[in-house]
Amino acid sequence: MRLSMLKIAKSTQGWFEPVMKSLASKSLSQLRADLSWAIDFIATNCHRAQQSKAKQANSFEAVWEHLNA
């Protein structure tokens, strides 16, 4: 599963704020719950869109593979 870093960054109001509040309150049990929820939220909502075949060589993974070749 590929995740879109742009979508993750754009959705920080949804998942980042509860994690930060838990850290600020120093509640370990709440932090665990919020992190678990945040991971589920990101996994569900931040998938990359399928690229057309013409653009697939421009993906981060394709560029990275080319540099490591």
N, C-alpha and C positions, 0 to 999 in steps of 0.2 A: 504494500500500500504506500503510495507516494503522497506526501502532504505538501500543501502549498504554504510556504513560509509567509507569503503576502497575506493569505487569508488568515493565518494564525495571528499575524501582527495586527491586522485590521479588526480582529475580534477580541482584543485584550480586555475591553470593558466587560465582556461576558465572563471570562474565566480568570483574569489576572487579579482583579480587585478582591474577590473572596480569599484568594491565596495570600495576598498581602495583608488583609485584615487578620487572618489567622496567625500570620507571622508576628504582626504587631501585638496581638493579644497573648502571644506565647502559649497558645493552646495547641498542644501536640495532637490531640485526638481530632480537633476541628481541622487542623492543617492536613492531616491524613485524609480526612473526608473530602476537603476541598480540592486537594491534589488529585485524588481519585476521580472526582467529578470533572475536574479540568481536563484530565487526560481523556476521559470518555467524550467530553464535549469536543475536544480537538479532533479526536479520531473520527467522530461522527460528522463534523461540520467543515473540516478544513482539507478536504481531498482536492487534489489537482484535477483540473479539467483535462479531458482527453485532447491532445494536440493533433492538428492535422499532420499528415505524413510529411508535408513540406516543412513544417516547423520542428519536427522531432529532433533534427540534428542540432537545433539551437537550444535544446534543453540543458539545464545545468549538468545532468547526468551525462549527456552526450559530450559536452565540452570537457568534463572531468575525465571521461574515458579516453578522449583524444589526447589530453595532456599526459595521461599516465601510460599511453601506448609506447 
